[in-house]
Amino acid sequence: MEFGLFSLFDFFRDKQDEAQYFQDTLDICIQAEELGFDSIWLGEEHFYAFGICPSPQMFLTAVARETSRIRLGTAISLLPFENPLRKAEDFAMLDILSNGRLNFGAGRGIIPKHFEGFCIDQAESRARYEEALEIIRRAWTEDPFAYQGSFWQVPSLSVGPKPVQQPHPPIYRGTLSRESFDGAGKVGDNAFIAPWLSAPHPEVVSRLQHYRATLQEYGHGPTRTTCIFFLFVHNDHQEAVRDARETTRAYTELITSFVPREALGQVPAHDPMRSYLEFILSMPADVEERAVVGTPAECRRRLYELNDEFGLDQVAFYFHAGARDPKRARQGLELFAKEVMPEFHL
């Protein structure tokens, strides 16, 4: 089992300083390689929707210059908002500058403020995403190529530079809905999964099984899946649980704040958006079932349980959400690396 770190750069303007937040995050990413973690996954956010990383490729390039081994992933790069040729160019450069360490995670986004800010109809997100991903894949592997779509048109041209990894960097699709798992399975892309954000575990397992069956049906070989969980490890069980509830409460309230609570109360109980937001907000109460929480021994046991459920090959931990103290985050990562990771990291 491989282990990584994950961040959506969730940011609290009344509590945190942007420059210090970036430095703390960079320091933790560098430390992750020293501790033996295998990967870093960073998300793209805009307009203080809840995060402050509009360009994960830029931040990961800074990480690349300070590290030599750890893989650098996006979780996720949002494709509907920018000409995909620019994405292809930027991420090819990152792959070169990191000596072939890029994992390209892509998705269509779900935050309304992103679509409002870029003046993009959210109803077009899936179609824009699929077009953009095809253009990026072809820009990396065909020379020259042309494309005529509903949203983007590319005359016959060559896109450079080309990535180091051949035929292209591993592509991970952000997979929340059953349809997104289906799309990844049909084309043979890897899957990026956040069970705590998607659905109850039995439903996520069902979607993952469907994805693996679809891969086989369409003749694709084995792929990788990266599962995201929160991690709260401490030698004192109660302290780990307290930290987990406090952090996830702050985090889930922030990322659902685009819907005012009074408005949420007026949404019909059967509405899918209401059910989804209520599922997210229930995480602090269910955190021991939906995260990795407790003493090192309890974390080891929980990882075995999650492996039985999901068949884990890559796990990445959200390490400093909810305005969590970076010092506490670093201490937890050190404890995990010393007393939990060796049992799985063979």
Order of alpha helices (4+ residues) and beta strands (2+ residues): beta-alpha-beta-alpha-beta-beta-alpha-beta-alpha-alpha-beta-beta-beta-alpha-beta-alpha-alpha-beta-alpha-alpha-alpha-alpha-beta-alpha-beta-alpha-alpha
